[in-house]
Amino acid sequence: MRELVTVEQAERAIGLLAVVLPPAGLALGGILGAVRRRPGRGLAIGLLCGAVGPAIWALWRMYNGIIGVYGLDSVKGLLICIALFVAIGLAGGAAIGLLWRRRSGERLEKRDSSPLSPP
C-alpha cells in the first residue's frame, strides 16, 4: 500500500516552513508595527511568530530521532515523546504567561500613573 505522504515530502515541507516563516513573520510584523506606529514591537512579535517554523523543524527532528531509536510501536518511545512535548509545552506556556502578566502589569501602571485616572 502506498503512503499518502512520504517521509521525504514531510521533510521537504517542514524544511521549507523553517526557512520561509522567519522572514515572512519579520516582514508581516514590520508592516503591522509600522501601521500601528510601533515598528520595534511589531518586528519582535513577527520574528517570534516566524520562529515557529524552525521550532517545528527541531521538534520533527527530535521526534524522528526518538522513533528511529525505539521504533514506531514502542511504548517507551511514545512515553518519551509525550514527556518531551509536554515539557516543551509547559515551558512555552509559562514563558507566554509571564510575558502576558508583565505586559498587563505595565498597562495597569501606566493607567494608575495617569493624571486623569480616578483616585
Beta strands, then each sheet from edge to edge (+ up, - down):
end
